[in-house]
Amino acid sequence: MKRVEITDKAAEVVKQLKTKHGDLIFHQSGGCCDGSAPMIFEKGDMYLDESDILLGNVEGVDFYMNQDQYEYWKHTHLTVDVTEGRGASFSLEIPLGLRFLIHSRLLTEEEASFFNPK
């Protein structure tokens, strides 16, 4: 059972970025400037600490979210997608004229029991 998945189109962009930049990480921001957007960085370029939660791995890239942001999203399943347009961030897909985005849905009862046991 996965908490985070990725569309085929977004996976192709991730493959392209991995070829150019090597090991990567996703971080779901909750920032003021970017709203709440998944951003991808070269591994080591994003400072992670104990407040960042590993939610899963998509296309060989670990996907993290800050604990405070997670409190708002803990009842959801996330799917990373990509669309045309420039986001206002430092994410690696921006120079390609693309930006990652998240589609979310509520967890099913089975998923909720698995991911958020009481």
N, C-alpha and C positions, 0 to 999 in steps of 0.2 A: 504494500500500500504506500503510495507516494503523496506527500503533502504539497509538492511543487512539481509541475510538469512544464513542458515547453512545446510550442507549435513547431511544425516542420520548418516553416519559413524563418522563425527565430533561431532554430538550431543551425540552419545554414549560415546565418550571420555569425553565430558563436564560433562555428568551425573556421570561418574566414578570419575572425579576430584571433583565435588561438594560433593559427598559422603565422600570423604577423607578430603577435605579442607574447606567445608562450602560455604559461600557466596563468589562469584568470580566476577571479572570484566575482560573484554577484552580491550586491548589498541592496536590500530594499530600503530606500531612504524614507525618512519621514520629515525631511527638511522643509524649510520655509520656501526656498527658492525654486526647488524642483517639484514641489508638492510631494506626492508619494510615488516615487518611480523606481523601478529596478535599474540599478546602474552596474556596469561591468568594468572592472579594473584589472590591471596586471596584479598578479598575486604579490603581495608585499607593498603595494602602493596605497592600500587602504588599511588604516590602523584598526585592528579588531581588539576588543578586550572582553572581559567576562560578561559584559552586558549585551554582547552580540550572540544570537542564537543561531545555530546551524539548523536550517529547516530541511535541507536535502541537497541533492546534486542533480543538475540538469546538464546534459551533453558534456559530462566530465568536469563541470564547474560547480564548486560548492556555492550554495545560496544561503546567505545570512540575512538576519533582520535584527535590529536593535530590540531589546527586551521591552522597552516602553511602546514601541510601534507594534510589537507582537501582541500586546494586550488587546489592541484594537482588532487584530487580524486572526487571533487564535481559533476562531470558529469558522475559518474559511480555508478552502482549497485554492491554490494559486496556479495560474498558467501564465508563463512568460510568453509574450508575443512581441512583434515588432511592427512598426508602421512608418510610413514616410513622414518626414518633417524633422526639424531640428529641435531637440530638447535643450533646455538651458542648464547643461551640466557638464561635468568632466568625464562622462562615461565614454568609453572607447568607440561606440558606434556612431557618435555624433558627427564626426568628419565624413561618414558615409551618407549623410543626409537622412539618417534613420534614427529612431529612438525606440527603446524597449518600453513596453507597458505591461500591466498586469490585468488579467481577467480573473475575477474571483467569484466563487459561489460558496454558499454555506456547506459545511461538511455534512455528509449523510450521518445518520445515527450511528452506523457501524464505524465510520471514519472518526467521528467525535469520540466514541468510546476508546478507540485505538490511540488517537493522538492526545486526547485530553482526559485521561482516566481520573476518576474522582477518588 
